[in-house]
Amino acid sequence: MLLENLVNHVWNNLWRCLYYLSFSAMLVYVAKECKSAYGFNNLGQTIIVQVDKQKRPVPYNMCDCSKDKFLRGKDLSLENKQRYGDIYIQRSGTYKEVVLTTPDQLMGFYKSDIKNHKKLDTFGAGAFLVSLLGQCLGFQNGSKWLTKRKVFDSFFTHRAAVQNLPLMIEYISEWCETIKVEQPIEIDPLHFISEVPFTIIAKYLYGDDLATTEFLEALKNLVPGHTQLMHFSFLSVIGRFKIFQYFPFKQVTLLSSFQRKFVKLTIQQVQKAKKLGKDSIVLQLYKRVEDGTFTLENWIQTIDEILFANVDVTGTIMAWALVEMGLNSDEQRILRDEIMKYTSTSYLECSMPKAKAVNDYVKRSDTFLHMCVLEILRLHPLLWFSFPETTSKTILIDGYEILPNTPIVVDQYQINYNSPIWNPPNKHNGYGSEFHPWRFSNISLRDALYSQVTFGAGARKCLGKNFAEILIKTELVHILARFEISTLEEVKFSKDTFVVQPLAKLKLSPLPTSDYISFKV
């Protein structure tokens, strides 16, 4: 009887039951989507404990800074530093993060259990970025990251970059030869230079003789789309939700198209290398897919990370190098004089062949060129705030205990500009914000280890650091041998990109006379 009544009740209220079941299922799905979209959530938790009672409680910026970190990071850094001090908490979406602003804090962080530092899942960006780069090296943690990083490290050491220097010199020399102008020209530095690092790294990855003009053009055609995908990944809200990818939105279609074309092009190059019996880095890495060390997604997305994401970063720094030369005419003149000294005919005739002299000049670390590059890198961190990292244990920084699994970010503007090493007491206020390459004549890289974080710090420092430094040197040698650089308007920071790019117009004026020689190897 009871069962019969229950059945009748359910039957009579079937649509209502289905409605409530559907509504409950939808709530569960939405909850899962939100968790996936915003991942880590610690808003209701204690993340830092005051140990030194003489210190004030850690201040908390409750405004959501998740977008401002990218879009107006420098302004945010200055505001927060003035209002909250040297160490504080800020909200970033659904989680709180501790912000470090001094070299001593940075040293304490990176000397604590460095092997167990982890990047926050999805870098705090959500599902769309996971679909684009979720299996690449930069997203891995723990033993997976360590195993894969060891493989890739061998191809991007300082030694590997130096060995690739002749390729860089030859390509940049040929590229400069195409800029045949008799009158000054106006350029956007980023658009002007971005093709150079992309082409050089593509040739390095795929093999110089295998990377034909047609193949390189096909790769370059993918760049605008990838740039759009990266910006959408970091700066959109809807892209955080996985359900977004089940609908035919423009960005979803673009992602599918990019990945399909990129995989096809790269697999074709692997097959071509095998058929011709030639080696390439892409082929060597593909063998790690065949032996099970990497998945196909690990392989292709890490190549994507190196070629599209990281090269975009290198192009940005190379653009800043041109901007700094335009802003600092005295240093530009001194550097040009040094370049001509090491590459002039009179110098070379009494010393060594042309190619070796230029090659050796770029490799040297005791030149004004080297100091200029270090200063450019210091003044132009790729991000104003680093991506969040966590540790697996409690760490003590500045009299505060930061609890395990707490996201920690570095205010890279404060580190690179306002560290004491850049602002000695005998200099005027703001000295650290100015372009003074000579400062490195008295500062070693070891001294500045925790005061310069353009490529990050610790074990997870940017893979392309060594290549970027040599590319900038090679770029400056060639450009300054041919042109005088000046600015045409106030230089600003781009507001719509997650990487700190220049908004500038430069004038390149051909030198009336030059002791320029061919730099080809």
DASUL-V605931 format. One record per backbone hydrogen bond with DSSP energy under -1.0 kcal/mol. CO is the residue of the C=O (numbers start at 1). NH is the residue of the N-H. Records with the same first field share a line. If there is no record, write none. Layout:
CO = NH  NH
//
This chain:
1 = 5
2 = 6
3 = 7
4 = 8
5 = 9
6 = 10
7 = 11
8 = 12
9 = 13
11 = 14
13 = 17
14 = 18
15 = 19
16 = 20
17 = 21
18 = 22
19 = 23
20 = 24
21 = 25
22 = 26
23 = 27
24 = 28
25 = 29
26 = 30
27 = 31
28 = 32
29 = 33
30 = 34
31 = 35
32 = 36
33 = 37
34 = 38
35 = 39
42 = 45
47 = 403
49 = 401
52 = 55
59 = 89
61 = 91
65 = 69
67 = 70  71
68 = 72
72 = 76
73 = 77
74 = 78
75 = 79
76 = 80
77 = 81
78 = 82
79 = 83
80 = 84
81 = 85
88 = 99
89 = 61
90 = 97
91 = 65
92 = 95
95 = 92
97 = 90
98 = 409
99 = 88
100 = 411
102 = 106
103 = 107
104 = 108
105 = 109
106 = 110
107 = 111
109 = 112
113 = 116
114 = 117
118 = 390
120 = 123
121 = 124
122 = 125
126 = 130
127 = 131
128 = 132
129 = 133
130 = 134
133 = 136
136 = 139
137 = 140
141 = 145
142 = 146
143 = 147
144 = 148
145 = 149
146 = 150
147 = 151
148 = 152
149 = 153
152 = 155
153 = 156
157 = 161
158 = 162
159 = 163
160 = 164
162 = 165
164 = 168
165 = 169
166 = 170
167 = 171
168 = 172
169 = 173
170 = 174
171 = 175
172 = 176
173 = 177
176 = 179
178 = 180
179 = 181
185 = 508
187 = 506
188 = 192
189 = 193
190 = 194
193 = 196
194 = 198
195 = 199
196 = 200
197 = 201
198 = 202
199 = 203
200 = 204
201 = 205
202 = 206
203 = 207
205 = 282
207 = 211
210 = 212
212 = 216
213 = 217
214 = 218
215 = 219
216 = 220
217 = 221
219 = 222
220 = 223
222 = 226
223 = 227
224 = 228
225 = 229
226 = 230
227 = 231
228 = 232
229 = 233
230 = 234
231 = 235
232 = 236
237 = 240
238 = 241
239 = 128
240 = 127
241 = 244
242 = 245
243 = 246
244 = 247
247 = 249
249 = 253
250 = 254
251 = 255
252 = 256
253 = 257
254 = 258
255 = 259
256 = 260
257 = 261
258 = 262
259 = 263
260 = 264
261 = 265
262 = 266
263 = 267
264 = 268
265 = 269
266 = 270
267 = 271
268 = 272
269 = 273
270 = 274
271 = 275
272 = 276
273 = 278
280 = 284
281 = 285
282 = 286
283 = 287
286 = 289  290
287 = 291
288 = 293  294
289 = 292
295 = 299
296 = 300
297 = 301
298 = 302
299 = 303
300 = 304
301 = 305
302 = 306
303 = 307
304 = 308  309
305 = 310
308 = 312
309 = 313
310 = 314
311 = 315
312 = 316
313 = 317
314 = 318
315 = 319
316 = 320
317 = 321
318 = 322
319 = 323
320 = 324
321 = 325
322 = 326
323 = 327
324 = 328
328 = 332
329 = 333
330 = 334
331 = 335
332 = 336
333 = 337
334 = 338
335 = 339
336 = 340
337 = 341
338 = 342
339 = 343
340 = 344
344 = 348
345 = 349
348 = 351
353 = 357
354 = 358
355 = 359
356 = 360
357 = 361
358 = 362
359 = 363
360 = 364
367 = 371
368 = 372
369 = 373
370 = 374
371 = 375
372 = 376
373 = 377
374 = 378
375 = 379
382 = 500
384 = 412  413
388 = 120
389 = 408
390 = 118
391 = 405
395 = 402
397 = 400
399 = 51  52
400 = 397
401 = 49
402 = 395
403 = 406
407 = 98
408 = 389
409 = 100
410 = 386  412
411 = 415
412 = 416
413 = 417
414 = 418
419 = 422
420 = 423
424 = 427
428 = 431
430 = 433
431 = 434
436 = 439
437 = 440
438 = 441
439 = 442
444 = 448
446 = 449
448 = 451
453 = 456
454 = 382
455 = 462
458 = 461
462 = 465
464 = 468
465 = 469
466 = 470
467 = 471
468 = 472
469 = 473
470 = 474
471 = 475
472 = 476
473 = 477
474 = 478
475 = 479
476 = 480
479 = 482  483
482 = 511
484 = 509
486 = 507
492 = 503
499 = 501
501 = 494
503 = 492
505 = 488
506 = 187
507 = 486
508 = 185
509 = 484
//
